[in-house]
Amino acid sequence: MLQVNQPLLVGVLAPRRAQRDVAVLRRTPPDVVEYRADLQAAVVPARIAAALHALRTHLACPILFTLRDASEGGEFDGGDERRIAAYRAALPHVDALDVEIANRAVLRHLHADLARFNTTVIASFHDFSETPAQRALDGLVRAGFAAGAHVVKLACHCATPHDAFRLLAVPQRHAGRAIAVIGMGPMGRAVRMVAPAFGSVLGYAAASAAVAPGQLTVEELRQAWELLGVR
């Protein structure tokens, strides 16, 4: 289970370039490595389990498993049955699981498994076109925690400073909750760099190549956080 009592830097690993990404993450270790299972040739439970087991031998940090849905910028377009099978294959090998808020019903099927493995649940939302209104953002936070999440992650396209400030204000409006805010678009890099100063608990960074707009490298994000004095 992840401890989020300080901001955690998450290094993103894409299976299709796993060897290169692992090499980068060994040189510049993140706090957590995110295994993006949707970015592999085929989502097969046995392959997922084998890949995660091997990853444990190369990296000492906790592992976050993500199977990002195509509707939220990922490449997985299977149904709930395939999604649940993939999650169950991953759970013995990981510390945290990312499930979209839109797919939160899946968590009910995984309740016993999540409790058995003491897995941290991150309920996530991604909008590559805009930053929703404050009321909508607050509703997403409530929905994520109501589904049983330990952390709620909101990743939004920030076109203007106003968008950025609206997103950065979310952790402050829900003080005492573990919330991660991630910026994408023109103001995305700025949001990613300063988010921990506003109470965000997770920051996502690239290994050998970015997988989202505005994503910095692990080293760049670490340096930005150090300059802010949040690490």
N, C-alpha and C positions, 0 to 999 in steps of 0.2 A: 504494500500500500504506500502511496506517495504521501510524504509529509510536506504540506504547503505552508509552513510557517515563515517562509521567506520566498521571494520570487525565484522560480525555477526556470532555467534556460533549457529549452527543448530543441535538440538537434534532429532534423528530419531526415530519415533514411528512405530512399526509394529502392525497392528490391531490384529493379531492372539495372541499377548501377551500384549494387550492394558492395562490391569489392572496393570500388573507388570511394564510396561514401564512408565505409568503415575505416578506410585508411585515413581519411580526413578527420573523422571523429576520434580516432585514436590519438592523433596529433593535438587536437584541440577538443578535449572531452567536454561534452555538455553535462548538465545535471541529470537529464533524462534523454533517452533516444526514442523518437517516434517511428515506429515501423508502419509505413503506409502500404498496407496489403493490397489496396486497390490499384497500386501502381506496379503490378506484376502481371506476367503474361496470363496466368489463370489462377483464380481463387479456388484452390483445392485444399481442404482441411489438412490432409497429411503433409502437403508441402509447406503449409504455414507452420505447423508444429515443428517440422524439421528445421526450417529456416530460423525460427525463433530460438530453438535449442542451440543451433550453431552460433547465433548472435551472442548468446550468453557467454560463449567461450572467448569472444573477441572484445567485448565491451563490458566494463564492470558496472555501468550505471543502470538505473531502473529502465524498464521498457514500457512504453505506451503503445498499445495496439490500436490502429485506426483503419477502418474500411470505409473510406469516404464515398458517400453516395454521389452518383452522377448529377443529381439535382442540386447538389451543393458544391460543385467544382471538382468532384472526384471522378473515378473511372469505373466504379462498381455500379452495375445496373441489374443485379439479381434481386430476387424477392426475399421475403423474410426468412423462408426456410433455409436458403443458402447463407444468408447473413448470420443466422443463429448458429448454424453448423461451423462457420468460420470462427465466430467468437468463442464457441466452446472448445475448438481446437487450440485457440490461442491462450485461453485463460490459465492453464497450468504453467505457462512460460512467461507471463507478463505481470506487471505491477499495476497497470492502469488500462482502462478501456474507454475509447471515445465512441459515443453513440449520438447521432444527430437528435436534437430535440424533436424534430419531425418524426423520427423513428423510435420515440421513447417507449412505445408499446412493447417493443422487443425486450426491454429491460424486465418486464414481468416474466417472460419465459426464462430469463437468465438469473432470476432472483436467488435461487438456491446455489447456483454455480458461483455467483459473485460473492455470496457470503462464505462459501467453502474456501475460496482462494483469497479472501480478504482484499478484493480488488477495488481500487479507486475508480469511480465512474465520473467521466467528464461528459456532460451533456452539451453539445455544440450546435452553433447556428452560423451559417455563412451566407452573406449577401454580397455578390460581386458587382452589384449595380448601384447600391446606395447605402446610407446609414439610416435605418428606420427611425421614426419619431420616438421621442422619449417614452411615451406610453407603450409603444410596441416593444421596445427594448426591455422595459420593466416587466411586461407580460412574459417575455421569453425567459427572463431570469426566474420568475415564479414557476413557470411551467417546468423548467429544467430541475429545479430543486424539488418540486412536487413529485417528479418522476423518480426521485431517489438519488439524484446526482450529488457527489461531493464537491464538484467544481462545475461551474457553468462558463462556457467559452463563447464569446461573441466576436466573430470576425466580419468586418464590414468595410465596404468601399467608402473611403473618406475623400470626397472631392474638394472640400473647403475646410478652413479652420473651424467653422461652426460645426461641421460634421465631426471633426476630430474631438472637439471639446465635448460634444454630446455623448460620444462613445466613451471618452475618458472619465466622464462623470458617473458612469454606471456603478463602478465599485464603491464610489463615495456614497451613492444613494442607497446602497445595500451593504452598508458597513457591517462587518462581522461575518459576511458570507465570502466564500472563496470564488472569486470571479476573475476570469481572464478576458481582456479586451485586445483585439488584434486589428490593426489597420491595414487596409489595402488601398491601392489607387494613389493619386497625387500626394495625399497627406499620410499615406500608409507608413512610410519609413519613419516619419517623425513620431507617429503614435507608437510604433513598436519600440522606439528608443526610450520614450519617456513613460510608457504605461506603468511600470512598477512604482514610479513616484506617485501615481494616482491610486495605488492599491491593487493593481493587476498582479495575479499570482503566477502566470505562465507567459513566457515569450518564446516564439517559434523562430528557428533560424535554419538556414540552409547548410548542408554539408558541402557537396561538390557543385551543386546547382540548385537554384531556387525552384520551389514547386508552387509558389503563390506570389501574386503581385506585391512588390515592396519588401520582400523577404531579404533580410541581411544574412551574412554568414555568421556562424557561431562566434568567431573571433570579433567581428564587427559589433555584434550585439553585446557581447561581454564587455568590450571596451566602452561602449556607450553607457552601459549600466554602471560601470566603475566610475566614469566621469560624473554621473549623477549621484554617486555615493549610496546606491541602493544595494550594493553587494560588498 
